[in-house]
Amino acid sequence: MTHIAVIGAGFAGLTAIRTLRKLDKTIDITLISPKAELHYLPSTIWIPSGLRTREDVVIPLDNFLKRMNVQFKAAKVTGLKDGGRTIETDQGMVTSDGVIIASGGQFIKKLPGIEHAITPCEGVDAAEKIRDRLKALQSGTIAIGFAGNPNEPTAMRGGPMFEYLFGIDTLLRKQGRRDQFKLVFFSPAEKPGNRLGEKAVAGLMAEMEKRGIERHLGHKMKGFEANKVKTEGGEFAADLILFMPGMTGNSWFDNSELPRSAGGLVQADKHCKVAGLDKVYVAGDSGSFPGPDWMPKQAHMADLQAEAAAKIY
């Protein structure tokens, strides 16, 4: 009987499972992930305001796995060998006839002092930290920004930072304390959001102007200190720093035969097949796919890629 392993319990992984099971009721499917949970990251933007809690966005997968007739292995993947037939984990080996890699990406944390910044898309813990820091602050400067992966134009996640920027501004206004804070948006890009088009950039800048949000744009990042953002165009004080760096591939990719793009992601073709390996596919943030530079790293795209990968089987 055919056995397919799916790595990752995010949007891409779960969509791959649903699609596989819809196409074939008989194949064996194993999901490999540290926990049998889906963290619904798009809704973490509402945690700082209290509109959502951890319980709202962390979804247990026990019923889903039972319904889909999927075996679950609680483990962290550490490597891939034998042409993709053997998956190495911290809980032993998993062998399969095919694998769909949906383990997401990881953020590039090379800037000096980046530990002083909170990276919102790292998950629920980060969103709760933002919530708690906002509650504790009585006044000061809040700096919010993002950067990309210079070797992988699509490996960035700027959208949530605009959501956090305008969301925090709105929250402070509703609390009647916006005048106690300075909000600064920063990015090494001269036109952040340009992948959405010139009209979108103009709209974003106009909205920032309307809301009294300062901008520090077009200067390469140098790093951070506990209360400071440092760029080649100067530095400024900040009491709370939210920063989304560019994305790259998982560290376990280094312990594999997986071909990599210049930006460190798994190289795939338009069908999401990993180059040079048989029955190995990738979907979501883990992969580098052919297409326009504006192609987003987001849940909807991950779903589409997962469906394409699963349908090959």
Backbone as CSV, one residue per row, in Angstrom:
resi,resn,N_x,N_y,N_z,CA_x,CA_y,CA_z,C_x,C_y,C_z
1,MET,0.844,-1.202,0.000,0.000,0.000,0.000,0.879,1.251,0.000
2,THR,0.497,2.248,-0.783,1.257,3.492,-0.879,1.206,4.249,0.446
3,HIS,2.383,4.767,0.848,2.480,5.527,2.092,3.058,6.910,1.795
4,ILE,2.275,7.958,2.103,2.719,9.326,1.871,2.953,10.002,3.212
5,ALA,4.106,10.648,3.357,4.414,11.415,4.564,4.260,12.906,4.270
6,VAL,3.589,13.593,5.172,3.412,15.044,5.063,4.141,15.676,6.244
7,ILE,5.054,16.599,5.948,5.837,17.262,6.992,5.254,18.650,7.242
8,GLY,4.693,18.856,8.419,4.171,20.168,8.783,2.669,20.195,8.940
9,ALA,2.206,20.822,10.021,0.775,20.877,10.321,0.194,22.267,10.120
10,GLY,0.723,22.992,9.132,0.179,24.297,8.795,-0.851,24.184,7.679
11,PHE,-1.145,25.296,7.040,-2.149,25.305,5.973,-1.797,24.345,4.854
12,ALA,-0.545,24.380,4.400,-0.138,23.526,3.281,-0.250,22.058,3.656
13,GLY,0.233,21.692,4.840,0.197,20.295,5.250,-1.214,19.753,5.362
14,LEU,-2.106,20.511,5.978,-3.479,20.034,6.173,-4.255,19.999,4.859
15,THR,-4.013,20.970,3.991,-4.668,20.945,2.681,-4.173,19.771,1.853
16,ALA,-2.880,19.461,1.950,-2.340,18.289,1.249,-3.032,17.021,1.728
17,ILE,-3.236,16.905,3.037,-3.895,15.719,3.591,-5.336,15.621,3.102
18,ARG,-6.053,16.713,3.150,-7.453,16.697,2.690,-7.535,16.289,1.228
19,THR,-6.625,16.828,0.424,-6.648,16.531,-1.011,-6.269,15.089,-1.284
20,LEU,-5.239,14.608,-0.602,-4.827,13.203,-0.765,-5.961,12.258,-0.405
21,ARG,-6.602,12.527,0.715,-7.665,11.633,1.158,-8.887,11.695,0.239
22,LYS,-9.158,12.848,-0.317,-10.272,12.978,-1.262,-10.014,12.168,-2.522
23,LEU,-8.750,12.133,-2.937,-8.393,11.432,-4.168,-8.275,9.927,-3.977
24,ASP,-7.900,9.503,-2.770,-7.677,8.065,-2.529,-7.982,7.734,-1.067
25,LYS,-8.966,6.918,-0.838,-9.373,6.546,0.522,-8.471,5.472,1.121
26,THR,-7.624,4.861,0.289,-6.888,3.679,0.753,-5.434,3.935,1.127
27,ILE,-4.825,4.998,0.640,-3.405,5.203,0.920,-3.166,5.484,2.404
28,ASP,-1.967,5.121,2.855,-1.549,5.456,4.220,-0.948,6.858,4.213
29,ILE,-1.339,7.657,5.189,-0.807,9.016,5.318,-0.285,9.201,6.735
30,THR,0.925,9.742,6.835,1.500,10.079,8.141,1.802,11.574,8.168
31,LEU,1.325,12.236,9.193,1.647,13.647,9.409,2.745,13.733,10.470
32,ILE,3.820,14.450,10.134,4.929,14.636,11.077,4.973,16.102,11.491
33,SER,4.831,16.343,12.780,4.853,17.701,13.312,5.109,17.622,14.808
34,PRO,5.694,18.641,15.417,5.948,18.579,16.860,4.676,18.385,17.686
35,LYS,3.582,19.015,17.256,2.316,18.881,17.975,1.164,18.717,16.985
36,ALA,0.116,18.031,17.427,-1.069,17.850,16.590,-1.968,19.078,16.750
37,GLU,-1.450,20.217,16.282,-2.156,21.490,16.394,-1.967,22.321,15.134
38,LEU,-2.989,23.065,14.770,-2.864,24.103,13.746,-2.874,25.443,14.461
39,HIS,-1.837,26.215,14.255,-1.809,27.570,14.789,-2.297,28.508,13.681
40,TYR,-3.480,29.072,13.892,-4.100,29.900,12.851,-3.472,31.301,12.908
41,LEU,-2.305,31.395,12.291,-1.491,32.603,12.404,-2.156,33.873,11.881
42,PRO,-2.997,33.822,10.825,-3.605,35.076,10.362,-4.404,35.817,11.429
43,SER,-4.919,35.092,12.421,-5.729,35.740,13.459,-4.915,36.213,14.656
44,THR,-3.603,35.963,14.654,-2.804,36.421,15.792,-2.705,37.947,15.830
45,ILE,-3.017,38.621,14.717,-2.997,40.090,14.726,-4.031,40.659,15.693
46,TRP,-5.019,39.848,16.088,-6.077,40.327,16.983,-5.768,40.037,18.446
47,ILE,-4.695,39.320,18.730,-4.364,38.992,20.112,-3.945,40.224,20.924
48,PRO,-3.122,41.149,20.377,-2.735,42.314,21.177,-3.917,43.154,21.652
49,SER,-5.001,43.193,20.889,-6.168,43.994,21.279,-7.138,43.227,22.169
50,GLY,-6.904,41.917,22.331,-7.791,41.107,23.142,-8.982,40.549,22.393
51,LEU,-9.065,40.814,21.094,-10.186,40.291,20.301,-10.056,38.793,20.062
52,ARG,-8.842,38.263,20.183,-8.604,36.822,20.093,-7.659,36.414,21.221
53,THR,-7.764,35.159,21.631,-6.868,34.608,22.641,-6.166,33.393,22.060
54,ARG,-5.213,32.863,22.799,-4.508,31.648,22.385,-5.498,30.525,22.081
55,GLU,-6.520,30.391,22.912,-7.494,29.316,22.735,-8.274,29.467,21.434
56,ASP,-8.412,30.693,20.945,-9.141,30.934,19.701,-8.344,30.530,18.468
57,VAL,-7.020,30.606,18.554,-6.206,30.432,17.346,-5.374,29.144,17.320
58,VAL,-5.331,28.418,18.426,-4.640,27.126,18.445,-5.707,26.034,18.368
59,ILE,-5.702,25.296,17.261,-6.772,24.338,16.973,-6.239,22.908,17.088
60,PRO,-6.738,22.122,18.049,-6.324,20.719,18.157,-6.736,19.942,16.908
61,LEU,-5.879,19.030,16.462,-6.118,18.299,15.215,-6.571,16.851,15.426
62,ASP,-6.815,16.464,16.661,-7.181,15.073,16.925,-8.370,14.606,16.094
63,ASN,-9.431,15.398,16.072,-10.624,15.008,15.311,-10.354,14.994,13.805
64,PHE,-9.587,15.983,13.349,-9.246,16.051,11.924,-8.460,14.807,11.504
65,LEU,-7.465,14.443,12.289,-6.631,13.291,11.956,-7.444,11.991,11.976
66,LYS,-8.347,11.888,12.920,-9.201,10.696,12.988,-10.126,10.629,11.793
67,ARG,-10.701,11.771,11.441,-11.631,11.833,10.307,-10.940,11.525,8.988
68,MET,-9.704,11.989,8.877,-8.935,11.782,7.647,-8.186,10.441,7.643
69,ASN,-8.269,9.709,8.739,-7.567,8.421,8.878,-6.067,8.603,8.638
70,VAL,-5.473,9.491,9.444,-4.063,9.846,9.314,-3.301,9.434,10.569
71,GLN,-2.146,8.812,10.380,-1.259,8.514,11.498,-0.502,9.792,11.857
72,PHE,-0.296,10.017,13.141,0.428,11.219,13.562,1.706,10.834,14.278
73,LYS,2.805,11.488,13.895,4.083,11.286,14.568,4.521,12.613,15.162
74,ALA,4.537,12.683,16.488,4.967,13.894,17.178,6.489,13.950,17.170
75,ALA,7.033,14.750,16.283,8.487,14.793,16.132,8.906,16.035,15.369
76,LYS,10.183,16.384,15.515,10.787,17.435,14.713,11.648,16.784,13.642
77,VAL,11.446,17.168,12.404,12.251,16.622,11.317,13.666,17.183,11.413
78,THR,14.649,16.319,11.221,16.048,16.731,11.313,16.827,16.513,10.018
79,GLY,16.233,15.776,9.057,16.923,15.544,7.798,16.118,14.676,6.854
80,LEU,16.636,14.531,5.648,15.984,13.729,4.609,17.078,13.045,3.801
81,LYS,16.944,11.737,3.568,17.970,11.029,2.813,17.345,9.946,1.940
82,ASP,18.194,9.173,1.255,17.748,8.087,0.369,16.802,8.601,-0.717
83,GLY,17.157,9.754,-1.275,16.340,10.306,-2.357,14.958,10.731,-1.917
84,GLY,14.797,10.969,-0.621,13.502,11.389,-0.104,12.686,10.274,0.509
85,ARG,13.202,9.066,0.451,12.440,7.939,0.982,12.552,7.804,2.505
86,THR,13.574,8.395,3.099,13.752,8.293,4.547,13.779,9.686,5.170
87,ILE,12.879,9.906,6.105,12.810,11.167,6.838,13.403,10.941,8.222
88,GLU,14.384,11.731,8.576,14.999,11.636,9.892,14.317,12.608,10.842
89,THR,14.002,12.140,12.043,13.392,12.998,13.058,14.080,12.780,14.397
90,ASP,13.753,13.631,15.352,14.320,13.458,16.690,13.652,12.317,17.450
91,GLN,12.669,11.675,16.790,11.986,10.526,17.381,12.105,9.283,16.498
92,GLY,13.147,9.248,15.689,13.368,8.090,14.845,13.102,8.344,13.378
93,MET,13.249,7.312,12.560,13.098,7.400,11.101,11.645,7.144,10.672
94,VAL,11.277,7.782,9.555,10.003,7.495,8.894,10.314,7.226,7.431
95,THR,9.897,6.094,6.926,10.085,5.792,5.505,8.751,5.937,4.793
96,SER,8.809,6.348,3.534,7.571,6.556,2.779,7.822,6.379,1.287
97,ASP,6.739,6.260,0.548,6.824,6.178,-0.918,6.827,7.556,-1.556
98,GLY,6.490,8.549,-0.781,6.465,9.919,-1.279,6.334,10.879,-0.114
99,VAL,6.782,12.110,-0.302,6.740,13.088,0.784,6.328,14.455,0.259
100,ILE,5.521,15.136,1.048,5.170,16.523,0.764,5.737,17.370,1.898
101,ILE,6.666,18.241,1.551,7.312,19.106,2.546,6.469,20.365,2.706
102,ALA,5.927,20.547,3.899,5.085,21.717,4.182,5.450,22.262,5.566
103,SER,6.739,22.327,5.815,7.235,22.669,7.157,7.447,24.158,7.366
104,GLY,6.993,24.985,6.410,7.129,26.423,6.558,8.550,26.905,6.357
105,GLY,8.752,28.182,6.634,10.091,28.756,6.526,10.566,29.192,7.893
106,GLN,11.707,29.816,7.930,12.166,30.419,9.179,12.723,31.798,8.870
107,PHE,12.715,32.648,9.864,13.123,34.034,9.642,14.626,34.195,9.797
108,ILE,15.178,35.075,8.995,16.617,35.334,9.007,16.942,36.217,10.206
109,LYS,17.652,35.658,11.164,17.932,36.387,12.407,19.420,36.717,12.529
110,LYS,19.946,37.409,11.539,21.377,37.696,11.513,21.729,39.113,11.974
111,LEU,20.759,40.017,12.020,21.072,41.389,12.403,21.504,41.452,13.867
112,PRO,22.553,42.193,14.161,22.980,42.337,15.557,21.853,42.901,16.420
113,GLY,21.629,42.277,17.569,20.625,42.772,18.496,19.190,42.447,18.131
114,ILE,18.992,41.546,17.150,17.625,41.261,16.711,16.786,40.617,17.821
115,GLU,17.460,40.111,18.853,16.719,39.527,19.976,15.911,40.580,20.731
116,HIS,16.203,41.845,20.488,15.454,42.921,21.138,14.162,43.257,20.390
117,ALA,13.987,42.690,19.220,12.772,42.928,18.439,11.862,41.710,18.511
118,ILE,10.558,41.935,18.474,9.589,40.846,18.437,9.209,40.602,16.978
119,THR,9.248,39.326,16.565,8.854,38.951,15.206,7.442,38.371,15.268
120,PRO,6.420,39.158,14.890,5.030,38.744,15.093,4.651,37.392,14.501
121,CYS,5.111,37.089,13.290,4.689,35.852,12.631,5.381,34.605,13.173
122,GLU,6.171,34.759,14.230,6.734,33.570,14.861,5.688,32.823,15.676
123,GLY,4.503,33.426,15.852,3.428,32.657,16.459,2.699,33.321,17.606
124,VAL,1.953,32.500,18.325,1.086,32.977,19.395,1.902,33.597,20.529
125,ASP,3.031,32.994,20.866,3.874,33.542,21.941,4.272,34.982,21.633
126,ALA,4.640,35.247,20.376,5.059,36.588,19.979,3.899,37.574,20.093
127,ALA,2.721,37.160,19.649,1.546,38.038,19.719,1.181,38.359,21.165
128,GLU,1.303,37.357,22.050,1.014,37.599,23.462,2.045,38.525,24.088
129,LYS,3.288,38.416,23.644,4.340,39.296,24.150,4.057,40.746,23.739
130,ILE,3.594,40.925,22.498,3.224,42.267,22.029,2.078,42.808,22.875
131,ARG,1.066,41.993,23.109,-0.081,42.393,23.940,0.374,42.864,25.322
132,ASP,1.241,42.076,25.944,1.684,42.394,27.298,2.559,43.632,27.336
133,ARG,3.424,43.789,26.339,4.291,44.974,26.291,3.466,46.243,26.068
134,LEU,2.449,46.162,25.223,1.588,47.320,24.977,0.847,47.730,26.245
135,LYS,0.365,46.741,26.986,-0.342,47.038,28.232,0.575,47.716,29.241
136,ALA,1.820,47.300,29.265,2.762,47.818,30.257,3.260,49.223,29.924
137,LEU,3.263,49.583,28.650,3.768,50.893,28.237,2.753,51.993,28.539
138,GLN,3.220,53.039,29.165,2.361,54.200,29.416,2.535,55.273,28.344
139,SER,3.716,55.271,27.731,4.027,56.234,26.670,5.299,55.756,25.983
140,GLY,5.696,56.465,24.922,6.955,56.121,24.267,6.825,55.974,22.763
141,THR,7.837,55.350,22.170,7.906,55.152,20.717,7.758,53.676,20.384
142,ILE,6.874,53.393,19.443,6.679,52.027,18.961,7.155,51.983,17.514
143,ALA,8.149,51.142,17.252,8.715,51.022,15.909,8.255,49.709,15.278
144,ILE,7.746,49.789,14.062,7.213,48.619,13.378,7.775,48.598,11.958
145,GLY,8.393,47.455,11.568,8.980,47.414,10.235,9.227,46.008,9.737
146,PHE,9.700,45.933,8.500,10.024,44.627,7.918,11.107,44.776,6.872
147,ALA,11.738,43.630,6.553,12.751,43.568,5.497,12.521,42.289,4.710
148,GLY,13.344,42.048,3.702,13.174,40.864,2.872,14.434,40.026,2.822
149,ASN,14.376,38.984,2.021,15.547,38.161,1.725,16.083,38.655,0.385
150,PRO,17.250,39.271,0.352,17.756,39.854,-0.897,17.948,38.830,-2.005
151,ASN,18.073,37.548,-1.657,18.260,36.510,-2.660,16.966,35.793,-3.038
152,GLU,15.857,36.228,-2.459,14.567,35.566,-2.713,13.456,36.607,-2.546
153,PRO,13.138,37.354,-3.620,12.172,38.455,-3.500,10.825,38.063,-2.894
154,THR,10.381,36.821,-3.134,9.069,36.427,-2.616,9.109,36.005,-1.149
155,ALA,10.310,35.812,-0.585,10.430,35.285,0.783,10.377,36.411,1.808
156,MET,9.237,37.058,1.874,9.050,38.137,2.834,7.591,38.153,3.260
157,ARG,7.334,38.761,4.394,5.960,38.831,4.888,5.748,40.230,5.454
158,GLY,5.446,41.152,4.554,5.234,42.541,4.968,3.810,42.854,5.357
159,GLY,2.850,42.157,4.747,1.439,42.458,4.997,1.051,42.521,6.455
160,PRO,1.426,41.510,7.267,1.054,41.551,8.683,1.603,42.772,9.426
161,MET,2.739,43.312,8.956,3.300,44.454,9.658,2.458,45.709,9.435
162,PHE,1.864,45.836,8.246,0.918,46.933,8.043,-0.314,46.731,8.919
163,GLU,-0.734,45.472,9.059,-1.889,45.176,9.914,-1.587,45.521,11.365
164,TYR,-0.404,45.166,11.833,-0.018,45.512,13.199,0.111,47.020,13.367
165,LEU,0.686,47.684,12.382,0.877,49.134,12.449,-0.453,49.861,12.619
166,PHE,-1.376,49.594,11.712,-2.652,50.294,11.763,-3.527,49.763,12.900
167,GLY,-3.355,48.485,13.235,-4.117,47.916,14.338,-3.720,48.519,15.676
168,ILE,-2.418,48.681,15.906,-1.953,49.276,17.155,-2.351,50.746,17.237
169,ASP,-2.263,51.450,16.122,-2.704,52.843,16.089,-4.184,52.940,16.480
170,THR,-5.011,52.067,15.895,-6.453,52.066,16.193,-6.711,51.709,17.656
171,LEU,-5.988,50.703,18.167,-6.156,50.284,19.558,-5.840,51.430,20.516
172,LEU,-4.716,52.104,20.285,-4.328,53.208,21.162,-5.338,54.345,21.116
173,ARG,-5.913,54.585,19.943,-6.941,55.628,19.823,-8.191,55.246,20.610
174,LYS,-8.597,53.979,20.499,-9.779,53.524,21.231,-9.557,53.592,22.737
175,GLN,-8.311,53.399,23.152,-7.979,53.471,24.576,-7.778,54.907,25.059
176,GLY,-7.812,55.838,24.112,-7.666,57.246,24.462,-6.263,57.648,24.849
177,ARG,-5.266,56.919,24.332,-3.883,57.240,24.711,-2.923,57.317,23.527
178,ARG,-3.470,57.500,22.336,-2.618,57.585,21.150,-1.659,58.767,21.225
179,ASP,-2.099,59.865,21.880,-1.241,61.049,21.957,-0.037,60.858,22.867
180,GLN,0.002,59.746,23.583,1.144,59.462,24.444,2.242,58.676,23.716
181,PHE,1.971,58.346,22.468,2.900,57.482,21.729,3.286,58.077,20.377
182,LYS,4.519,57.767,19.982,4.970,58.041,18.616,5.090,56.701,17.904
183,LEU,4.478,56.571,16.740,4.589,55.359,15.930,5.513,55.641,14.757
184,VAL,6.485,54.742,14.551,7.430,54.890,13.442,7.423,53.607,12.616
185,PHE,7.198,53.748,11.330,7.277,52.604,10.421,8.614,52.664,9.700
186,PHE,9.349,51.532,9.683,10.672,51.541,9.058,10.851,50.338,8.143
187,SER,11.655,50.523,7.112,11.972,49.456,6.164,13.141,49.891,5.300
188,PRO,14.012,48.946,4.921,15.090,49.306,3.995,14.566,49.615,2.596
189,ALA,13.334,49.214,2.308,12.728,49.508,1.003,12.285,50.965,0.958
190,GLU,12.506,51.618,-0.174,12.040,52.998,-0.329,10.537,53.049,-0.492
191,LYS,9.988,51.975,-1.092,8.546,51.907,-1.307,8.017,50.574,-0.760
192,PRO,7.928,50.452,0.544,7.435,49.188,1.113,6.003,48.908,0.674
193,GLY,5.768,47.649,0.304,4.453,47.295,-0.226,4.384,47.416,-1.732
194,ASN,5.546,47.694,-2.370,5.566,47.919,-3.816,5.140,46.691,-4.610
195,ARG,5.252,45.504,-4.015,4.829,44.289,-4.715,3.318,44.294,-4.944
196,LEU,2.612,45.136,-4.194,1.163,45.269,-4.378,0.817,46.297,-5.456
197,GLY,1.839,47.022,-5.920,1.601,48.028,-6.952,1.757,49.443,-6.423
198,GLU,2.033,50.378,-7.333,2.250,51.779,-6.970,1.042,52.376,-6.248
199,LYS,-0.147,52.013,-6.692,-1.363,52.557,-6.088,-1.460,52.151,-4.623
200,ALA,-1.089,50.902,-4.336,-1.144,50.414,-2.963,-0.147,51.166,-2.083
201,VAL,1.056,51.384,-2.593,2.075,52.105,-1.829,1.584,53.518,-1.510
202,ALA,1.028,54.186,-2.512,0.520,55.544,-2.305,-0.569,55.554,-1.239
203,GLY,-1.423,54.544,-1.270,-2.496,54.464,-0.288,-1.977,54.237,1.120
204,LEU,-0.967,53.357,1.237,-0.383,53.074,2.546,0.305,54.310,3.122
205,MET,1.066,54.994,2.285,1.758,56.190,2.753,0.772,57.286,3.152
206,ALA,-0.301,57.417,2.373,-1.319,58.430,2.688,-2.005,58.115,4.016
207,GLU,-2.253,56.836,4.264,-2.899,56.440,5.516,-1.977,56.700,6.710
208,MET,-0.690,56.455,6.529,0.259,56.745,7.599,0.301,58.246,7.888
209,GLU,0.305,59.023,6.834,0.307,60.484,6.987,-0.937,60.939,7.741
210,LYS,-2.056,60.387,7.365,-3.342,60.731,8.002,-3.340,60.398,9.486
211,ARG,-2.708,59.287,9.843,-2.702,58.826,11.228,-1.522,59.373,12.045
212,GLY,-0.695,60.170,11.431,0.434,60.743,12.153,1.526,59.738,12.459
213,ILE,1.707,58.779,11.565,2.739,57.757,11.729,3.999,58.194,10.976
214,GLU,5.109,58.281,11.670,6.361,58.695,11.037,6.952,57.544,10.234
215,ARG,7.814,57.892,9.255,8.424,56.874,8.403,9.942,57.032,8.357
216,HIS,10.607,55.896,8.325,12.073,55.865,8.184,12.353,54.800,7.123
217,LEU,12.454,55.243,5.874,12.462,54.306,4.748,13.725,54.445,3.891
218,GLY,14.058,53.349,3.201,15.119,53.381,2.204,16.527,53.285,2.743
219,HIS,16.675,52.867,3.994,18.016,52.766,4.591,18.273,51.332,5.049
220,LYS,19.395,50.781,4.652,19.750,49.414,5.006,19.821,49.249,6.522
221,MET,19.311,48.144,7.010,19.319,47.876,8.441,20.734,47.567,8.939
222,LYS,21.069,48.089,10.125,22.348,47.780,10.773,22.156,46.906,12.008
223,GLY,21.008,47.031,12.670,20.763,46.221,13.847,19.862,46.922,14.843
224,PHE,19.831,46.363,16.037,18.961,46.886,17.093,19.717,46.901,18.417
225,GLU,19.247,47.739,19.316,19.617,47.678,20.719,18.320,47.555,21.504
226,ALA,18.414,47.426,22.801,17.219,47.216,23.610,16.179,48.311,23.388
227,ASN,16.634,49.530,23.156,15.708,50.649,22.964,16.091,51.483,21.744
228,LYS,16.545,50.792,20.688,17.014,51.566,19.536,16.946,50.754,18.244
229,VAL,16.575,51.429,17.143,16.625,50.863,15.798,17.767,51.564,15.061
230,LYS,18.665,50.761,14.453,19.856,51.325,13.824,19.866,51.010,12.330
231,THR,20.008,52.046,11.518,20.088,51.874,10.071,21.250,52.695,9.537
232,GLU,21.590,52.474,8.271,22.673,53.241,7.660,22.273,54.696,7.447
233,GLY,20.977,54.974,7.549,20.489,56.344,7.417,20.210,57.005,8.747
234,GLY,20.768,56.418,9.815,20.560,56.987,11.142,19.906,55.990,12.074
235,GLU,19.746,56.382,13.310,19.121,55.517,14.298,18.088,56.317,15.084
236,PHE,17.153,55.600,15.717,16.147,56.295,16.521,15.743,55.421,17.699
237,ALA,15.344,56.074,18.768,14.959,55.383,19.994,13.601,54.717,19.817
238,ALA,13.419,53.583,20.487,12.144,52.866,20.427,11.956,52.064,21.710
239,ASP,10.763,52.162,22.291,10.455,51.440,23.519,9.890,50.052,23.240
240,LEU,9.381,49.849,22.042,8.871,48.552,21.602,9.172,48.427,20.110
241,ILE,9.831,47.325,19.725,10.217,47.121,18.323,9.577,45.847,17.800
242,LEU,8.802,45.974,16.734,8.255,44.828,16.014,8.926,44.795,14.653
243,PHE,9.552,43.663,14.331,10.307,43.590,13.075,10.151,42.216,12.451
244,MET,9.801,42.207,11.171,9.665,40.968,10.408,10.823,40.876,9.413
245,PRO,11.826,40.053,9.700,12.927,39.896,8.743,12.504,39.034,7.558
246,GLY,13.352,38.947,6.565,13.081,38.068,5.438,13.103,36.611,5.859
247,MET,12.613,35.747,4.980,12.496,34.328,5.293,13.498,33.501,4.496
248,THR,13.864,32.351,5.066,14.720,31.398,4.377,14.248,29.988,4.722
249,GLY,15.007,28.983,4.309,14.587,27.604,4.526,14.841,27.111,5.939
250,ASN,14.192,26.004,6.293,14.383,25.386,7.608,15.823,24.916,7.766
251,SER,16.314,24.902,8.982,17.688,24.476,9.227,17.899,23.003,8.869
252,TRP,16.848,22.172,8.957,17.030,20.753,8.648,17.273,20.507,7.167
253,PHE,16.970,21.482,6.326,17.256,21.341,4.891,18.741,21.095,4.650
254,ASP,19.577,21.623,5.554,21.025,21.457,5.406,21.443,19.995,5.538
255,ASN,20.630,19.206,6.214,20.918,17.785,6.401,20.057,16.964,5.437
256,SER,20.160,17.304,4.163,19.333,16.634,3.152,19.965,16.782,1.780
257,GLU,19.344,16.124,0.800,19.770,16.241,-0.600,18.935,17.269,-1.343
258,LEU,18.114,17.989,-0.624,17.182,18.919,-1.262,17.920,20.033,-2.009
259,PRO,17.560,20.281,-3.267,18.147,21.408,-4.000,17.608,22.717,-3.436
260,ARG,18.470,23.712,-3.355,18.085,24.970,-2.713,18.159,26.121,-3.694
261,SER,17.282,27.082,-3.499,17.332,28.316,-4.268,18.407,29.219,-3.679
262,ALA,18.675,30.337,-4.341,19.679,31.275,-3.836,19.301,31.796,-2.456
263,GLY,17.996,31.833,-2.173,17.522,32.329,-0.890,17.393,31.261,0.169
264,GLY,17.780,30.020,-0.137,17.787,28.965,0.862,16.538,28.116,0.932
265,LEU,15.575,28.338,0.039,14.344,27.548,0.035,14.490,26.324,-0.863
266,VAL,13.542,25.388,-0.755,13.584,24.179,-1.580,13.154,24.531,-3.001
267,GLN,13.992,24.198,-3.968,13.723,24.538,-5.371,12.688,23.592,-5.962
268,ALA,11.619,24.162,-6.512,10.541,23.352,-7.074,10.158,23.855,-8.458
269,ASP,9.463,22.983,-9.225,8.965,23.414,-10.534,7.528,23.916,-10.385
270,LYS,6.872,24.206,-11.515,5.525,24.781,-11.451,4.485,23.805,-10.916
271,HIS,4.823,22.526,-10.864,3.923,21.527,-10.289,4.243,21.255,-8.815
272,CYS,5.163,22.045,-8.249,5.595,21.911,-6.852,6.471,20.683,-6.623
273,LYS,6.971,20.077,-7.679,7.872,18.927,-7.553,9.282,19.431,-7.281
274,VAL,9.949,18.787,-6.331,11.318,19.162,-5.996,12.261,18.664,-7.087
275,ALA,13.080,19.554,-7.576,13.973,19.239,-8.691,14.919,18.087,-8.362
276,GLY,14.959,17.087,-9.260,15.928,15.998,-9.151,15.575,14.879,-8.200
277,LEU,14.451,14.958,-7.511,14.053,13.912,-6.568,12.699,13.318,-6.972
278,ASP,12.572,12.024,-6.840,11.343,11.334,-7.237,10.313,11.353,-6.114
279,LYS,9.095,11.748,-6.465,7.966,11.753,-5.518,8.265,12.562,-4.257
280,VAL,8.954,13.680,-4.437,9.176,14.631,-3.349,8.645,15.987,-3.811
281,TYR,7.720,16.532,-3.030,7.058,17.791,-3.390,7.157,18.773,-2.233
282,VAL,6.959,20.046,-2.533,7.025,21.074,-1.505,5.870,22.051,-1.724
283,ALA,5.306,22.552,-0.625,4.213,23.516,-0.705,4.359,24.542,0.410
284,GLY,3.964,25.762,0.136,3.997,26.802,1.154,5.343,27.489,1.285
285,ASP,5.613,28.006,2.488,6.784,28.853,2.710,8.113,28.131,2.550
286,SER,8.110,26.800,2.582,9.362,26.046,2.434,9.935,26.119,1.026
287,GLY,9.081,26.414,0.035,9.502,26.266,-1.351,9.797,27.552,-2.094
288,SER,10.607,27.411,-3.131,10.867,28.482,-4.088,10.267,28.042,-5.409
289,PHE,9.286,28.794,-5.895,8.513,28.380,-7.063,8.672,29.371,-8.211
290,PRO,8.566,28.878,-9.448,8.595,29.813,-10.574,7.357,30.694,-10.541
291,GLY,7.536,31.924,-10.950,6.400,32.842,-10.948,6.864,34.269,-10.754
292,PRO,5.943,35.207,-10.753,6.299,36.631,-10.616,6.815,36.956,-9.216
293,ASP,7.604,38.034,-9.117,8.190,38.429,-7.841,7.138,38.827,-6.806
294,TRP,5.927,39.214,-7.292,4.903,39.643,-6.335,4.139,38.457,-5.737
295,MET,4.431,37.233,-6.188,3.725,36.073,-5.674,3.904,35.980,-4.157
296,PRO,2.828,35.959,-3.395,2.942,36.082,-1.944,3.250,34.777,-1.219
297,LYS,3.847,34.932,-0.035,3.990,33.824,0.910,2.823,33.964,1.890
298,GLN,1.727,33.315,1.572,0.557,33.423,2.428,-0.236,32.119,2.395
299,ALA,-1.198,31.996,3.310,-1.940,30.749,3.470,-2.663,30.330,2.194
300,HIS,-3.271,31.267,1.504,-4.023,30.924,0.296,-3.110,30.312,-0.760
301,MET,-1.927,30.891,-0.928,-0.982,30.348,-1.903,-0.501,28.965,-1.472
302,ALA,-0.279,28.788,-0.162,0.140,27.488,0.354,-0.921,26.427,0.064
303,ASP,-2.185,26.787,0.217,-3.285,25.854,-0.078,-3.256,25.422,-1.543
304,LEU,-3.081,26.379,-2.438,-3.058,26.071,-3.868,-1.883,25.162,-4.215
305,GLN,-0.739,25.450,-3.646,0.450,24.633,-3.915,0.287,23.221,-3.356
306,ALA,-0.321,23.118,-2.187,-0.538,21.799,-1.576,-1.491,20.957,-2.411
307,GLU,-2.522,21.571,-2.948,-3.460,20.849,-3.813,-2.738,20.349,-5.057
308,ALA,-1.903,21.212,-5.638,-1.160,20.807,-6.843,-0.231,19.650,-6.542
309,ALA,0.467,19.710,-5.403,1.397,18.634,-5.037,0.648,17.330,-4.789
310,ALA,-0.453,17.390,-4.070,-1.205,16.170,-3.726,-1.820,15.528,-4.951
311,LYS,-2.228,16.312,-5.907,-2.896,15.756,-7.092,-1.955,14.993,-7.986
312,ILE,-0.652,15.196,-7.845,0.316,14.427,-8.623,0.239,12.958,-8.226
313,TYR,-0.046,12.709,-6.961,-0.170,11.328,-6.502,-1.488,10.768,-6.988
